[in-house]
């Protein structure tokens, strides 16, 4: 049987309970929330999902949970919706291209000024660095919660507290942490983006973001269209969630999130975090015994999600990944992982790394098999 070690890209299988709900839905009528009487059921599915996601993030108002096509779309909506011409933006030097590319496009077009806050090679950051980069026109701080290359968890609360002191807006990318790290949205965070198909264990093609209390008033819709509400006007509705949800919703994707997040809440995110920490610690401890392997990141499972990148000096990352699959059926991801900034920060650009990432289906014997395979290369 293959050993799957690519959870940072996607969770490979839905639970049986989620599959059962999706089958029942797929066998019925196609529903469009707000467009007809039957669409009330689609609206109920969306509200169910908003409520459980709100509970996951400690959010009192479920209407501040907005659905989109995924974390990348959410982050683009947030960035384009919050910045204004002439704004100065700060972001981390380990950002995924989901934030790095839209920010750099805006910089190249002369819309914004942009500075990358330099993390250390482990992906860690001293939050006080932020103060020295803030200008009179600084408007926005963009942060990843944990690097998809190094696994390092950034001190986002401390960063957001500093941002709030200066009146900055904040965007947090939780693609790698939603559902696997305990987290509560509070007044420090304006936008928190999540992916449905990673730690939240739903289908691909669904995700969203959570709006802080003041963000909805300051954020402009980046995508406009029909909402099934306020159809007399050419303006987007002012109320949530319609203001940021034009077009036909991915109801089956939203249903997958409702069912999967309910399971996560039953298990408890603290329990999920504890188990993944044990798995990651076992892997890092084993790597220390293998000669000629450079392990990237913090090497501290308390400060990392279950993402570990390695470099074998003199060996091509893609070749190592291929050999692991051909010889032992181990599925990894090699290269730059859509995050060249993180690799530049870690000193692994342009060759990249072999990334191992673990999740709810990873067993300890699979960790041991991976270590044995690496030792035999």
Buried (B, 14 or more C-beta within 10 A) or exposed (E): EEBBBBBBBBBBEBBEEBEEBBEEBEEEEEBBBBBEEEBEBBBEBBBBBBBBBBBBBEBEEBBBBBBBBBBBBBBBBBBBBBBEEEBBBBBBBBBBBBBBBBBBBBBEEEBBBBBBBEBBEBBBBEBEBBEEBBEEEBBBBBBBBBBBBBBBBBBBBBBBBBBBEBEBBBBBBBBBBBBBBEBEBEEBBBBBBBBBBBBBBBBBBBBBBBBBBEBBEEBBBBBBEBBBBBEEEEEBBEEBBBBBBBEBBBBBBBBBBBBBBBBBBEEEBEEBBEBBBBBBBBBBEBBEEBEEBBBBBBBBBEBBBBBBBBBBEEBEBBEBBEBBBEEBEBBBBBBBBBBBBBBBBBEBBEBBBBBBBBBBEBEEEBBEBBBEBBEEB
